[in-house]
Amino acid sequence: MQKNPEPKREHGNGRARDSSPLRAMSAVLGAFIGIRKSSARDRDLASLKPVHVIVAGIVAAALFVIIIVTLVNLIA
């Protein structure tokens, strides 16, 4: 017996969207900057996997800290 793959979620534009680490990173970076629309946030909440968002958030925060520390060390 074969299992059917999980169907992709449909959104308002008629295209199927699936969860991906790149979309999670895009959502996290947009949230860091503060440029996310509520419709995009709602779409991401419906389609992104929490694990992808958590990992993307940790990576983005670590990169932010590394960049700030590097800039401070270069200036000082």
Backbone torsions as a table, in degrees:
resi	resn	phi	psi	omega
1	MET	NA	131.8	177.9
2	GLN	-100.2	139.9	174.9
3	LYS	-87.4	139.0	175.1
4	ASN	-75.7	137.2	177.8
5	PRO	-65.2	153.6	179.9
6	GLU	-61.8	129.4	-178.8
7	PRO	-68.2	147.8	177.5
8	LYS	-77.3	147.6	-178.3
9	ARG	-80.1	138.2	177.7
10	GLU	-92.4	143.6	177.3
11	HIS	-122.9	177.0	-173.2
12	GLY	-53.8	-27.4	-177.4
13	ASN	-86.5	1.7	176.3
14	GLY	85.8	-7.6	179.7
15	ARG	-91.7	145.1	176.3
16	ALA	-80.1	137.8	178.7
17	ARG	-125.6	141.0	176.9
18	ASP	-122.3	164.6	-179.1
19	SER	-77.6	137.5	176.8
20	SER	-146.4	153.0	178.2
21	PRO	-60.7	-33.4	178.7
22	LEU	-67.3	-39.4	176.6
23	ARG	-66.9	-35.8	177.3
24	ALA	-65.2	-42.7	178.9
25	MET	-64.2	-40.4	177.2
26	SER	-61.6	-43.0	179.3
27	ALA	-64.8	-41.9	-179.0
28	VAL	-67.7	-44.4	179.6
29	LEU	-64.7	-39.5	175.7
30	GLY	-62.9	-38.0	177.8
31	ALA	-69.3	-37.5	177.0
32	PHE	-60.0	-43.1	-177.3
33	ILE	-79.4	-28.3	178.6
34	GLY	91.4	29.1	-176.8
35	ILE	-112.3	15.9	-178.7
36	ARG	-80.9	134.1	173.3
37	LYS	-82.1	155.5	-178.6
38	SER	-66.6	-31.9	178.0
39	SER	-66.6	-38.3	177.6
40	ALA	-68.3	-38.7	177.7
41	ARG	-63.0	-44.6	179.3
42	ASP	-62.8	-40.3	178.3
43	ARG	-63.4	-43.0	-179.9
44	ASP	-66.5	-38.7	178.1
45	LEU	-62.0	-33.4	-178.1
46	ALA	-80.1	-23.9	-171.1
47	SER	-118.4	-23.5	-176.1
48	LEU	-84.6	146.6	176.3
49	LYS	-83.3	136.8	-179.2
50	PRO	-57.2	-35.2	-179.6
51	VAL	-62.5	-42.2	178.8
52	HIS	-62.2	-41.4	-179.0
53	VAL	-67.6	-41.7	179.9
54	ILE	-63.8	-46.6	179.5
55	VAL	-63.6	-43.5	179.2
56	ALA	-62.7	-38.2	177.9
57	GLY	-65.7	-41.9	178.7
58	ILE	-65.4	-44.1	179.0
59	VAL	-62.9	-45.1	-179.7
60	ALA	-63.9	-41.5	178.8
61	ALA	-65.3	-41.4	178.7
62	ALA	-64.1	-43.1	177.6
63	LEU	-63.0	-39.8	178.6
64	PHE	-61.2	-47.2	-179.8
65	VAL	-63.5	-43.8	179.4
66	ILE	-61.6	-42.6	179.6
67	ILE	-64.8	-44.2	-179.6
68	ILE	-64.4	-45.3	179.8
69	VAL	-62.1	-41.7	178.9
70	THR	-63.7	-44.8	178.2
71	LEU	-62.1	-42.4	179.5
72	VAL	-64.3	-42.2	179.0
73	ASN	-66.5	-33.9	177.6
74	LEU	-70.7	-36.4	-178.2
75	ILE	-77.3	-40.9	-174.5
76	ALA	-75.7	NA	NA
